[in-house]
Amino acid sequence: MFPILQESPLFRGLDEQTITDLLSRSAYTTETYAENAPIARRDTAYSGLMIILRGSVRGEVTDAVGRRRVIDNIPAPQLIAPAFLFGGYNRLPIDVTANENGTEIMTLHRGALFEMMQENTVVLSNFIDIISNRANYFSRKIYALSVLMLTEKVAALLLSSVSASEGETVPLRFEKMADELDITRNALEQTLGELAKRGTIELAENAIVIRNRRALEAMVAPQ
Protein backbone atom coordinates (compact mmCIF):
# COMPACT_ATOMS: atom_id res chain seq x y z
CA MET A 1 0.00 0.00 0.00
CA PHE A 2 2.64 2.51 1.11
CA PRO A 3 6.07 0.78 0.78
CA ILE A 4 7.82 3.73 2.44
CA LEU A 5 6.09 2.87 5.72
CA GLN A 6 8.48 -0.07 6.13
CA GLU A 7 11.14 2.58 6.78
CA SER A 8 8.96 4.46 9.27
CA PRO A 9 9.99 4.07 12.91
CA LEU A 10 6.39 3.20 13.78
CA PHE A 11 6.42 0.08 11.61
CA ARG A 12 10.07 -0.89 12.00
CA GLY A 13 10.47 -4.67 11.89
CA LEU A 14 7.21 -5.34 10.04
CA ASP A 15 6.94 -6.52 6.43
CA GLU A 16 4.85 -4.70 3.83
CA GLN A 17 1.98 -7.21 3.95
CA THR A 18 1.63 -6.91 7.72
CA ILE A 19 1.56 -3.12 7.47
CA THR A 20 -1.03 -3.30 4.69
CA ASP A 21 -3.21 -5.61 6.78
CA LEU A 22 -3.00 -3.30 9.79
CA LEU A 23 -3.92 -0.23 7.74
CA SER A 24 -6.80 -2.02 6.02
CA ARG A 25 -8.51 -2.16 9.41
CA SER A 26 -7.60 1.39 10.41
CA ALA A 27 -9.07 4.84 9.80
CA TYR A 28 -6.65 7.20 8.07
CA THR A 29 -6.48 9.97 5.47
CA THR A 30 -3.77 11.31 3.16
CA GLU A 31 -3.25 14.85 1.88
CA THR A 32 -0.66 16.52 -0.37
CA TYR A 33 0.76 20.02 0.25
CA ALA A 34 2.60 22.65 -1.78
CA GLU A 35 5.90 24.20 -0.71
CA ASN A 36 5.53 26.43 2.38
CA ALA A 37 1.89 25.44 2.79
CA PRO A 38 0.71 25.29 6.41
CA ILE A 39 -0.08 21.75 7.51
CA ALA A 40 -1.06 22.40 11.12
CA ARG A 41 -0.93 25.33 13.51
CA ARG A 42 0.39 25.50 17.03
CA ASP A 43 -2.23 24.83 19.73
CA THR A 44 -4.64 23.11 17.33
CA ALA A 45 -6.20 19.86 18.55
CA TYR A 46 -4.09 16.83 17.59
CA SER A 47 -6.43 13.87 17.17
CA GLY A 48 -4.55 11.85 14.55
CA LEU A 49 -0.90 10.88 14.20
CA MET A 50 0.69 12.54 11.15
CA ILE A 51 3.20 10.44 9.20
CA ILE A 52 5.21 11.97 6.35
CA LEU A 53 4.89 9.78 3.26
CA ARG A 54 6.74 12.06 0.84
CA GLY A 55 8.86 15.20 1.14
CA SER A 56 9.61 16.90 4.44
CA VAL A 57 8.19 19.42 6.90
CA ARG A 58 9.56 21.91 9.38
CA GLY A 59 8.39 22.65 12.88
CA GLU A 60 8.47 26.35 13.75
CA VAL A 61 7.83 28.64 16.70
CA THR A 62 7.64 32.40 17.00
CA ASP A 63 10.00 33.94 19.55
CA ALA A 64 9.38 36.91 21.84
CA VAL A 65 10.24 39.49 19.16
CA GLY A 66 8.15 37.90 16.43
CA ARG A 67 10.85 36.02 14.56
CA ARG A 68 10.13 32.59 13.14
CA ARG A 69 12.51 29.92 14.37
CA VAL A 70 12.83 26.44 12.91
CA ILE A 71 12.83 23.91 15.74
CA ASP A 72 13.19 20.84 13.55
CA ASN A 73 13.18 19.63 9.95
CA ILE A 74 11.41 16.30 9.62
CA PRO A 75 11.79 14.12 6.49
CA ALA A 76 9.68 11.21 5.26
CA PRO A 77 8.82 8.73 6.69
CA GLN A 78 9.08 10.23 10.18
CA LEU A 79 6.21 11.08 12.53
CA ILE A 80 5.07 14.55 13.56
CA ALA A 81 4.79 15.28 17.31
CA PRO A 82 3.86 11.72 18.38
CA ALA A 83 4.23 12.52 22.09
CA PHE A 84 1.29 14.96 21.93
CA LEU A 85 -1.21 12.49 20.51
CA PHE A 86 -2.17 10.95 23.86
CA GLY A 87 -2.51 12.44 27.34
CA GLY A 88 -4.44 15.35 28.75
CA TYR A 89 -3.10 18.06 26.44
CA ASN A 90 -3.61 16.98 22.83
CA ARG A 91 -2.44 20.12 21.08
CA LEU A 92 0.49 20.70 18.77
CA PRO A 93 3.42 22.57 20.35
CA ILE A 94 4.65 23.95 16.99
CA ASP A 95 3.50 25.17 13.59
CA VAL A 96 4.03 22.53 10.90
CA THR A 97 4.86 23.69 7.35
CA ALA A 98 5.66 21.79 4.14
CA ASN A 99 9.23 22.26 2.90
CA GLU A 100 8.61 21.26 -0.71
CA ASN A 101 5.95 20.69 -3.33
CA GLY A 102 4.26 17.31 -3.19
CA THR A 103 4.76 16.79 0.52
CA GLU A 104 2.30 14.04 1.43
CA ILE A 105 0.98 13.42 4.93
CA MET A 106 -0.92 10.43 6.26
CA THR A 107 -3.07 11.09 9.32
CA LEU A 108 -3.78 7.95 11.33
CA HIS A 109 -6.72 8.44 13.68
CA ARG A 110 -5.77 8.25 17.35
CA GLY A 111 -8.28 5.48 18.09
CA ALA A 112 -7.07 3.49 15.10
CA LEU A 113 -3.48 3.75 16.28
CA PHE A 114 -4.49 2.63 19.77
CA GLU A 115 -6.20 -0.44 18.34
CA MET A 116 -3.20 -1.12 16.14
CA MET A 117 -0.88 -1.06 19.15
CA GLN A 118 -3.18 -3.46 21.00
CA GLU A 119 -3.19 -5.81 18.05
CA ASN A 120 0.53 -5.71 17.29
CA THR A 121 3.12 -5.50 20.07
CA VAL A 122 5.85 -4.47 17.62
CA VAL A 123 3.93 -1.28 16.81
CA LEU A 124 3.39 -0.68 20.53
CA SER A 125 7.08 -1.14 21.33
CA ASN A 126 8.10 1.09 18.43
CA PHE A 127 5.74 3.87 19.52
CA ILE A 128 7.10 3.82 23.08
CA ASP A 129 10.66 4.02 21.75
CA ILE A 130 9.72 6.91 19.45
CA ILE A 131 8.20 8.95 22.27
CA SER A 132 11.20 8.37 24.53
CA ASN A 133 13.70 9.29 21.81
CA ARG A 134 11.83 12.40 20.70
CA ALA A 135 11.37 13.61 24.26
CA ASN A 136 15.12 13.40 24.83
CA TYR A 137 15.85 15.11 21.52
CA PHE A 138 13.48 18.03 22.08
CA SER A 139 14.68 18.50 25.64
CA ARG A 140 18.16 19.13 24.26
CA LYS A 141 16.81 21.25 21.40
CA ILE A 142 14.65 23.46 23.60
CA TYR A 143 17.51 23.92 26.07
CA ALA A 144 19.81 25.04 23.26
CA LEU A 145 17.19 27.44 21.92
CA SER A 146 16.51 28.96 25.34
CA VAL A 147 20.23 29.51 25.88
CA LEU A 148 20.48 31.20 22.48
CA MET A 149 17.61 33.53 23.26
CA LEU A 150 19.14 34.38 26.63
CA THR A 151 22.43 35.16 24.88
CA GLU A 152 20.56 37.58 22.63
CA LYS A 153 19.04 39.34 25.64
CA VAL A 154 22.45 39.75 27.28
CA ALA A 155 23.97 40.98 24.00
CA ALA A 156 21.22 43.59 23.64
CA LEU A 157 21.78 44.83 27.19
CA LEU A 158 25.53 45.15 26.65
CA LEU A 159 25.05 47.02 23.38
CA SER A 160 22.67 49.47 25.01
CA SER A 161 25.27 50.19 27.69
CA VAL A 162 28.30 51.09 25.52
CA SER A 163 29.23 53.44 22.69
CA ALA A 164 30.01 52.37 19.13
CA SER A 165 33.75 51.83 19.68
CA GLU A 166 35.20 48.50 20.71
CA GLY A 167 37.05 48.36 23.98
CA GLU A 168 34.26 50.09 25.88
CA THR A 169 33.46 48.67 29.27
CA VAL A 170 30.28 47.93 31.16
CA PRO A 171 30.31 47.86 34.97
CA LEU A 172 30.03 44.25 36.13
CA ARG A 173 27.03 44.34 38.44
CA PHE A 174 25.53 40.88 38.41
CA GLU A 175 22.48 41.59 40.54
CA LYS A 176 21.49 44.73 38.64
CA MET A 177 21.95 43.11 35.22
CA ALA A 178 20.10 39.95 36.23
CA ASP A 179 17.23 42.06 37.54
CA GLU A 180 17.03 44.08 34.31
CA LEU A 181 16.94 40.88 32.25
CA ASP A 182 14.56 39.11 34.66
CA ILE A 183 16.88 36.10 34.92
CA THR A 184 18.84 34.43 37.70
CA ARG A 185 22.39 35.48 38.52
CA ASN A 186 23.58 31.98 37.72
CA ALA A 187 22.05 32.13 34.23
CA LEU A 188 23.68 35.52 33.65
CA GLU A 189 27.08 34.28 34.77
CA GLN A 190 26.87 31.25 32.48
CA THR A 191 25.86 33.39 29.50
CA LEU A 192 28.63 35.94 30.09
CA GLY A 193 31.07 33.06 30.42
CA GLU A 194 29.94 31.68 27.06
CA LEU A 195 30.39 35.09 25.40
CA ALA A 196 33.84 35.36 26.93
CA LYS A 197 34.82 31.93 25.55
CA ARG A 198 33.81 33.11 22.09
CA GLY A 199 36.05 36.17 22.45
CA THR A 200 33.09 38.52 22.14
CA ILE A 201 33.69 40.05 25.57
CA GLU A 202 36.33 39.95 28.27
CA LEU A 203 35.44 39.62 31.92
CA ALA A 204 37.58 41.83 34.13
CA GLU A 205 37.36 42.09 37.93
CA ASN A 206 34.66 44.75 37.99
CA ALA A 207 33.82 45.28 34.33
CA ILE A 208 32.84 43.65 31.06
CA VAL A 209 35.00 44.71 28.12
CA ILE A 210 33.46 44.58 24.65
CA ARG A 211 35.92 42.90 22.28
CA ASN A 212 33.72 42.19 19.25
CA ARG A 213 30.81 44.58 18.88
CA ARG A 214 29.86 43.22 15.47
CA ALA A 215 29.38 39.74 16.91
CA LEU A 216 27.03 41.16 19.55
CA GLU A 217 25.10 43.10 16.92
CA ALA A 218 24.74 39.96 14.80
CA MET A 219 23.12 38.17 17.74
CA VAL A 220 20.29 40.69 18.00
CA ALA A 221 19.88 41.60 14.33
CA PRO A 222 16.54 40.59 12.75
CA GLN A 223 16.75 37.35 10.76
C-alpha positions, -999 to 999 in steps of 0.1 A, spaced: 0 0 0 26 25 11 61 8 8 78 37 24 61 29 57 85 -1 61 111 26 68 90 45 93 100 41 129 64 32 138 64 1 116 101 -9 120 105 -47 119 72 -53 100 69 -65 64 48 -47 38 20 -72 40 16 -69 77 16 -31 75 -10 -33 47 -32 -56 68 -30 -33 98 -39 -2 77 -68 -20 60 -85 -22 94 -76 14 104 -91 48 98 -66 72 81 -65 100 55 -38 113 32 -33 148 19 -7 165 -4 8 200 2 26 226 -18 59 242 -7 55 264 24 19 254 28 7 253 64 -1 217 75 -11 224 111 -9 253 135 4 255 170 -22 248 197 -46 231 173 -62 199 186 -41 168 176 -64 139 172 -46 118 146 -9 109 142 7 125 112 32 104 92 52 120 64 49 98 33 67 121 8 89 152 11 96 169 44 82 194 69 96 219 94 84 227 129 85 264 137 78 286 167 76 324 170 100 339 196 94 369 218 102 395 192 81 379 164 109 360 146 101 326 131 125 299 144 128 264 129 128 239 157 132 208 135 132 196 100 114 163 96 118 141 65 97 112 53 88 87 67 91 102 102 62 111 125 51 146 136 48 153 173 39 117 184 42 125 221 13 150 219 -12 125 205 -22 110 239 -25 124 273 -44 154 288 -31 181 264 -36 170 228 -24 201 211 5 207 188 34 226 204 47 239 170 35 252 136 40 225 109 49 237 73 57 218 41 92 223 29 86 213 -7 60 207 -33 43 173 -32 48 168 5 23 140 14 10 134 49 -9 104 63 -31 111 93 -38 80 113 -67 84 137 -58 82 174 -83 55 181 -71 35 151 -35 37 163 -45 26 198 -62 -4 183 -32 -11 161 -9 -11 192 -32 -35 210 -32 -58 181 5 -57 173 31 -55 201 59 -45 176 39 -13 168 34 -7 205 71 -11 213 81 11 184 57 39 195 71 38 231 107 40 218 97 69 195 82 89 223 112 84 245 137 93 218 118 124 207 114 136 243 151 134 248 158 151 215 135 180 221 147 185 256 182 191 243 168 212 214 147 235 236 175 239 261 198 250 233 172 274 219 165 290 253 202 295 259 205 312 225 176 335 233 191 344 266 224 352 249 206 376 226 190 393 256 225 398 273 240 410 240 212 436 236 218 448 272 255 451 266 251 470 234 227 495 250 253 502 277 283 511 255 292 534 227 300 524 191 337 518 197 352 485 207 371 484 240 343 501 259 335 487 293 303 479 312 303 479 350 300 442 361 270 443 384 255 409 384 225 416 405 215 447 386 220 431 352 201 399 362 172 421 375 170 441 343 169 409 322 146 391 347 169 361 349 188 344 377 224 355 385 236 320 377 220 321 342 237 355 336 271 343 348 269 313 325 259 334 295 286 359 301 311 331 304 299 317 271 304 351 254 338 354 269 348 319 255 338 331 221 361 362 225 331 385 221 337 400 256 363 400 283 354 396 319 376 418 341 374 421 379 347 447 380 338 453 343 328 436 311 350 447 281 335 446 246 359 429 223 337 422 193 308 446 189 299 432 155 294 397 169 270 412 196 251 431 169 247 400 148 231 382 177 203 407 180 199 416 143 165 406 128 168 373 108 
